[in-house]
Amino acid sequence: MIFSILVVDDEDNFREGIKQYLTKKEYEVYDAESLTDARAILNRTPIDIVMLDVQIGKEYGPDLLYDIGRIRPTPKTILITAYGEVDMAVDAMKNGAFDFLSKPLNFQLLEATLKRAEEVIRMQKEIETLRGAYKKDFSFVVGNNEKMKRAFKDAHLASTAQVSIIINGETGTGKEILAKFIHQSGPRANKPLVPINCAAIQPTILESELFGYEKGAFTNADARHIGLFETADGGILFLDEISSMSMDMQSKLLRAIEDKKIRRVGGTKEIPVDVQIIAASNRDIPQMIKNNEFREDLYYRLRIVDLEIPPLRERKEDLPELIGFFVKSICQERGLNITKISEGVLRAFQNYSWPGNIRELRNAIERASILCQSDMISLSDIPADIAKME
């Protein structure tokens, strides 16, 4: 992305020097020697950053902040101050200025300030773009992280092959969403995707849930029950948190996968099933194998293709896209009209470690959307433990 900068200063030598410097840094640079000229440029040209001198001849530079504040998206203003104007610059920041630098300019500090402004601009542009670009049925975000892009690329290839897949990732990273992507991308898209959280089902009940049972198989079995394998026949069975499955159940699962047949609890008939298995785990299964907590043969039977989803803290570059997606989807769900997120919130989100990953991010944005009293989410709207990272 090429950023545009407007330099407003009445000193010809300063204006020309900074223009040459910024052009070499591959910025698109405009310059103005008066507030009148600056307003004319702002009215006709999209500007990302304004470098504004405080004293421009007899004019007062910060008077331009009102005009800049009315532009959407609002350019980030960096005030250029002379010695003794720091207090004034701080007051100007309360009225919308992004930061201030003193003359003579420290170019290393200038570059750092510009980079911070670019980061905020990039985030805000992503949010605005995504608010209008996402389709209602688009339920996942790939992003720009290389590990995430590789996971989705491999997932797409695996979906066409219809092989067993295991997805590894921390809680809340989006393993079920990746499973849905595989389902939607492959030839089984018109067949069912049947999910089950193995950790949420008691071990004694899990077998009945997966394979079903016959009438009279046990107390209160008053009728035949069709299990999830049969329900998913022709489609995909998603076994979430498979690492919580007992060793005995693992043996029965392995046999069903290898034989492509199941037997209902209390039954004698073997029932053919055509089911693609996607398993997911938030635990280190190879270490569990060493601890005799997981069957090695089942692991390798499931791991024809293995996919790794990185935690959110390792894909911070995707935050703008994720934020934009969640803001749009939550606003649609709740009939809200949130169009902006404050710079402080964006900084806090970038600095936070997100131990709950994507799920925590969505929850934070949903909370903020509910509490937000305007069209912009601010620091007071987000959880305190995240806001303090600003």
Secondary structure, DSSP 8 states (H G I E B T S, - for coil): ---EEEEE-S-HHHHHHHHHHHHHTT-EEEEESSHHHHHHHHHHS--SEEEEESEETTEEGGGHHHHHHTSSS--EEEEEE-TT-HHHHHHHHHTT--EEEESS--HHHHHHHHHHHHHHHHHHHHHHHHHHH--TT------S-HHHHHHHHHHHHHHHHT--EEEE--TTS-HHHHHHHHHHHSTTTTS-EEEEEGGGS-HHHHHHHHHEE-TTSSTT--S-EE-HHHHTTTSEEEEETGGGS-HHHHHHHHHHHHHTEEE-BT---EEE---EEEEEESS-HHHHHHTTSS-HHHHHHHTTEEEE---GGG-GGGHHHHHHHHHHHHHHHHT----EE-HHHHHHHHH---TTHHHHHHHHHHHHHHH--SSEE-GGGS-HHHHTT-
